[in-house]
Amino acid sequence: DGYGKTLQKPKVIGSAIEGALAMLAKDWGFNPNSMKRALFDPNVDLAYPFNAAKSSSSVLVTRKDNSGGLRLFCKGASSHVLKDCAFFTGPDGKPQPLMSDSPKRRELEEMILGMADKALCTICIAHIDFASTADLPSGWQTECPDSNQMICDAVVGIM
């Protein structure tokens, strides 16, 4: 018939972006359901709903390394979230500076444009750590404590 193999369309309940990210995690060998249970405790952690002005949503979780620290994970439109990243996760897993005029920022921006040219929706995933709740800005219980000092962890393109 001249066409490739027809693939089964996955069943996604809820957000298509959440579903695509869960399928990516599964393809990488992770179980998204057990990851969520292991990382997010609804009794102590907070989920901030999608913020249209920031084009992102976030979760604030208690670090599981017994440090007493917290980590904010943020995901959203690359055009918005990347602007709030002052660092990126390097190949060694450590934060590296991401200056506004750096070759790495230009590389990320060009990659995002390349994916957009292929009709992919790009999502930037970032985080920022806090030593304790005392280090969080006032109002963090209701307003997401993201900042312009986040660490870019990944950019993904979703069909």
C-alpha positions, 0 to 999 in steps of 0.5 A, a space after each residue: 500500500 506504499 505506507 509504513 507499518 500502522 502503529 497502535 495509538 496509545 491510550 492516554 488518560 488526562 493531559 497529552 503532554 503528561 502521557 507523552 512524557 510518561 511514555 518516554 520514561 517507560 521507553 527509557 526503562 522507568 515505570 512512571 507510576 512507581 516513579 511518582 509514588 517514590 518521588 511524590 508524597 501528597 501528604 507533604 509535597 505540593 503540586 502547582 497547577 498549570 500557570 498560563 502566564 508562565 506556560 508551565 506547571 511544577 511540583 515541590 518535593 521533599 528530597 529523599 536523601 535525608 538532607 531535609 532539602 526540597 526540589 522544585 521540578 518544572 515543566 513547560 513551554 521551552 520558550 518560557 522555562 528556558 528563559 528561567 534557567 541560569 544553568 544546565 545539567 552537564 554530562 557529569 550530572 552537575 550544573 553548568 552555567 548557562 549564560 544568555 550569550 553562551 554557545 550552549 544556550 544558542 545550541 538549545 535554542 537552535 535545537 528547539 527551533 529545529 524541533 518546532 520546524 518539524 511540528 514538534 511541541 517542545 517542553 523544557 524540564 528544569 529544577 531548582 533545589 532549596 536547602 529547607 522551607 526557610 529558603 523558599 520565597 514567601 507565599 510558596 505554599 500557594 505560588 510556585 517558587 520557581 525563579 530565574 536560577 533554575 537548572 535545565 535538565 532536558 528539552 523534549 519534542 512531542 508530536 
